[in-house]
């Protein structure tokens, strides 16, 4: 604490200088702000997760569960699904790259929860819980950040839970978990000439100017020179150092996609989604436990097929290259990739006005792609009926998928999460919680 003698002569200008120093020191998450929680050790084949979230709800019959035999009212103009390198697995004609690499992923064609509301369905898929029990449960990203992040010995300067590029805004991903489990949204656009990551890479600010700003900050910070032994200032100094190590050091360079070869960037696709996939691979190499790629624009009530012809080639190119790149670098077995949205879309096309060939929300049955993390590739789990309207075989609920992912990460799904009010809350719902389940995905383990 500052003594009375020091306070004499402490001017408004001095206070401003101290405030500038303090504000800069808060740019990064300092180690002094990281609490400790005793958690069961999480050791499994998967070390990191890449979540590709197609929010708005992608059509299952136009992606991973085509139904050309159902006729034009169901498949529309996308009536020529293609064979993959895996026998008896067909996918959309707009996904030739994924078709060539089907041995690297598996498809779940019987995902279900029965809810057609964006917010509620997104909550259910990402938490494995039904709403209405008086608790806002954390998303998979927050849970994995808890078990694989700072409490588990993660010491990277990059936060353990990254979202590219914007949060969904559909629900609180962190739920009741500590703020340190919150996702860090990058902002910016990985597909731009420069990926301007909020708080790390500033638009129009060169590296030299950042260094000059740091020098000016240090010159203004007279408290550091006069109070060297103060523990609070020491903690602030550590936080400031971490912030600038992230902005100017090697850690921040992970966001510089110009370090990658042009041929590889082209393979991923020179667009926001493709470069986000490349960015995700770079973050996995740095040991970041959880990365979400938020791909929006899948709420296709209108102009559905026009959107599919534009978006599916991007997904096909970016996701297929990601899987190949992870495999080639020896990272696929330790990186779990999952791709889906909050639900599917109505199998029967809505040709009538005002939709003019759109598809509505559909939570009765939809598809998900999973890969890596020790899971088998080239498999199909479950099935929908001939028109893609109901689950015909092996229902898979969100809690089944999430519990299987946690298992691969070595997270005990029966363990309790730390609740601020001391409530007993399991990671995944138990037998008495009233949540339907089809069981773990033993077919893929």
N, C-alpha and C positions, 0 to 999 in steps of 0.2 A: 504494500500500500504506500501511496505517496505521503510523506510526512508534511507537517505544517510549514516548515521552513521552505520546502520545495514549492508549495502552493503559492507562496508570496511571489508576486510578479508573473504569475501564469496568465498570459494575456489571451484574448480571443483568437489572435493569430496563432498562438501556441496550441490552443485547443483544436483549431482547424488542422494544423499540421499533424497532431496526434490522431485526429479522426481519419485523415487520409491514410495514414499508416495502418490503422486498424481495419479500414474498409478493404484495403488491398490484401491484407493478410487473410481475409475471409473468402478469397477467390476459390480456394480449394478446401477439401474436407481434411482438416488437420487431424493428426493422430490423437491430439488431446481431446477431440470431440467424440472419439470412438469408444463406446462402452464395451464391456465384455459380458457375454452371455454364455452360460455353460450349456452346451448342446451335444447330443450324441455325435460321434465322429461319422462323417459321410465319406465313405470310400467305395467307389464302384468303377466300372470301366469308363463311364462317361465323366469328363472333367468340365466340359462346357456345353451350353445349349444355344442353338440358333433357332429362334422362333420366327417363322415367316407368317405374319398375320394378315390375311386377306379380308380386311374388315369391310363390312357391308354384306358379306355372305356370297361366296362364289358358287356357281351352279355345279352340282356334282355330275349331272348328266352331260355337261359340256366340257368336263375336265377329266376326272379319274374314273367315272362310272357311266360311260356312254351307253345309250339305249337306241340304236338305230332301228332295231326291229319293232319298236313301239310306234313308229311312223312319224310323219312330219309334224303332227300336233305336239310331239314330245321332243324330238331332236332338232326340229327346224332345219335350217340349211346345213348344220354341222352333222351330216349323216354318214360320214366316211371315217370312222375311227380307225386307228392304225395299230398294227401288231407291234409288240415290244420285243426286246431280246429275251423276255421271259415267256415261256409257253402259256397260253390261255389268258394273258393279261393284255387288254386293249386299253388305250387311252385316246384322248382327243387328237384329231388330225392336225391340230395346231401346236402339238407338242412333240415334234420329231426328235429333238435332242434328248428329252427325258425318256422317250421310247428306246433310244439306243443305250441308255444307262439304267434301265429298270432293275438290273441286278443289284444296284446300289441302294435302292429304297424299297419300302413295302407300302401297300395301300390298305387303309381301313375303309371299307365301303358300307359299314353298318353303324356309323356314328349316329347317336340319337339323344335327344333330350326333350323334344316335343314343344319347345318354346319358339315363338315367332317374333319376339321383340328384341331389337338390337341390343339394348342395354342389359336386359335380363339374360339373354342368350350368351352375350360376351362374358358376363360375370360367371355363368355356369361353366362355360368351356375353359375359362382361365383359372377358376378356383376349384372346380369339381364339386361345388356346393349349390344348393338351391337357396334363393333369397328368402327372407322372411323369418329367420331365426333370431333376429335382433343383433346379429353380428355381421360386420363387413369383413369378410375373410380376405386374406392376401392372395394375390395372383401367384402363379407358378414362378414368375420372375422374382418376386419379392422373397418367396420361400427359399428359392435356390440361392439368392443373394445372401440370405441369412446363414444358410448352411455351408456355402462355398465362398463367402465373402470375408470380411474382416475378422469375424469371430473364428473362422477356420484357418486363419493365418495368411489370408490374402493380403499382400503388401504392395500391390500395384498402385501407381498414382492415378490410373484411369479407374473411375468408379466401377464396381463389380456388376452393375446392372445398367446397360446402355440401351437406349431406344433411338432408332433412326426412322424418321427425323423428329416426328411430333408424337406426343402422347395421344391416345385415343380420345380421352375425355369422357369415356363411357362409364367408368367407375374408378374408385381409388385403388390403384394397383397395390399399394402397400398395405391396405387394410389397417389392422391394429398393430402391425409390426413397427419397430422403431424407424424413425425417419432415415436412418442410414441405409435402410433397405429400399428406399425409393429409387425409381428409375431416373437416370440422367438422360434427358432428351437432347440430342445433338443440335437440333435446328439445322439450318443450312440445307445444302443439296449436294450429296456425294457425286452427282453427275455433272456438277458445274466445273468450270475451269479450276476453281479453288474451293475446297470444302470448308466453308466458314462455320466451324463448330463454336456454339455459343460459349463464351467465357474462355475459350482456348485459342481459336483462330478468328481474329477480328477482320471484317471486311475493310480493305483499304489501309490496313496497318501493317507495315513491313516488320520483319524481325528486328531490324536495327532500331526502328522506332520503339518497339517494345522494350529493347534493352535500354534505350535512353530514358524511357519512362521509369524503368526500375531504378536506374541510377538517381533520377530526380527524387523518387520516393525515398530512397535511402538517405539522400541529402536532407530531406525534410524531416526524417524521423530522428529528431534530437533525443527522444526518450530512450532510444536504444543505447545511446552513448552515455547518458547520465544515470541509467538504471539497469546496468548490465546483469545484476543478480536477481531482478524481479522475475518470479516464476511465470506470471501471466504474460509478461512481455516475451519471455523465452518461448512460451507456447505459440504466441502470435508470430514470432520470427520463424519458427518451424513451419507453421502454416503458410506463411508467405513464401518460404523457400520451396515448399511442395508445389505451390501455385505456379511459381515461375519455372520450376523444373518441368512441370506439365506444359506450360506455354512455350518455353524456349529450349527445353532439354529433349532427350531422345524419346521420352514417353509421348510427347505431343506429336512427334513425327509419324506416329502410327496413322494419323489422319491425313497424311500427305500421300494421296494416291498417285501422284506423279512419280513416286519411287518405283511403281510397278511398270513392267514392260507394256508397251502399247499393244502388242499382240494379245496379251492376256486381258487387258482392259477391253479390247474389242470383243474377245470371246465372251466376256461377261455381259456385254451390251453397254453402249455408251448412253445410258439413261439412268434415271434415279434408282430404279430397282436393281439393275445390273450392278451398278457401282456400289450400292448398299450391300449386295451380296459379297463383293470383293472386300469391302470395308469390314464386314463381319468376319471373314477369314483372317484378316490382319489382326482383329481384336482377339480372336481365338488364339492366334500365335502368341499374343501377349499375356495369355492366361486369364482373360476376362471370362467370368463364369456364365453370364447370361446376356445375350444380345437379341433384341427384338427388331425386326424390320417391319414397320407398319406400311403396308401397301393398301392405299384406299381406292375408292372408285368401283367397288364390287356390288354396290346396291343398285342393280340394273333392272329397275322397273320398266324403263324405257330404253330404246336403242341397245337392247341387250346383245344381239349378235354383232352389231358394229363394234361394241366395246370388247367383246370376246376376241374379235379378229385383231384388235389393237393390243390388248393387254396380255393375252395368252402367249404370244410369241416372246414377249419380254420375260414373263415368268419362266417359260420353257428354257430360254437361253441362259438367264441368270442362275436359276436353280440347278440346272444340269451342270453348268460350268463350276458352280460352287461344290457340288458333290465330287466331281472329277478332281478339282483342285485339292480338296481336303484329302481325297484318297491318295493322290500323287505325293502329297507331303506327309503322309503317315498320320493324318489328324482325324480321319473319318471315324475310326473306332473309338476315339476319345471325345468326339463331338456329336451330340445328339441334335438332329435337325427335325423340326416338325412344322408342317405347313397345313393350315386350314383357316376357316373363318368361323364366325359365330353360329352359322347354320348353312344349309344349302339354299336352293331356290326351287320354286314350284316346277316339278317335272313337266307338267303340261304348260305349253306356251300360252301366254295371255295375248291372243291376237286382237281382241276387241279393243275399241277406244276406251280410255285414252292411252292404253299401254302400247298398242300397235306392235306387238311382238316382244313383250317384256316377260320377266319372270318375277314372282313375288317371293316373300320370305318363306322358308320351309325348314322347320326344326325336326320333322318326323324322321328324316334320314338324310345323312350327308356323308362326305368323304374327308379323309385326312391322309396326308403323306408323312411317313416317318422314316428316318434313315440314321445310320451311325450309332454311336454310343453303345456299341455291343449288340445292337438289335440286328436280326437277320434281314438281308435284302432279298428282293425278288419274290416276296410273298403277298398274298391277298388274304386279308382277314375279313370275314363276314360277307354279306351280300344283301343287296336290295332286291325288291321284286322286279318283274319284267318291265315295269314302267318307272322304276325308281321312286315309288311313292311310299313304300313301307319297308321295314327291315324284314328280310326273308330268312336270314341266318345270322346267328351270333351277334346279338346287340352289344355295342360298345358304348358306354356312357362316358362323359367327360372325366369322371373320377377314375374310371378304369385306365384311360390313357395317361392321365397325370400320375397315378400311382405307379404305373409301369415305368414312366420316365424317372420318377423319384428312385425307384428300385435300381435302375441302371446307374444313377448318381450315388448310390449307397446311402440314401436318406430313408430312415425308418419311418414309414407312413403311420405307424401307431404312436410315434412320439408326440409329445405335446409342444405346442408353440408358446412362446412367452407372451402372456396377455397382460396389459397394463393394469387390469382390475383383478388379476388372479384367477380368471375363469379357466376351466380346463377345456382346452380346444385342441383336438387332434389335428395333425397335418392333413389327413384325409378322413372323411366321415367313416364312422364305425357301423357295425351291424344294427345298432339301435337308433341311428340318426335319420332313418326314413329316406335315405338316398338310394335310388335303384342302382344296381351294379350287375355287370356281366362277368366280372372277374378280371384279373390281370391278363395282359397279352402274352400268355405263355407260348403262343404259336410263334412269337418272334424272338424268344430268348433261347 
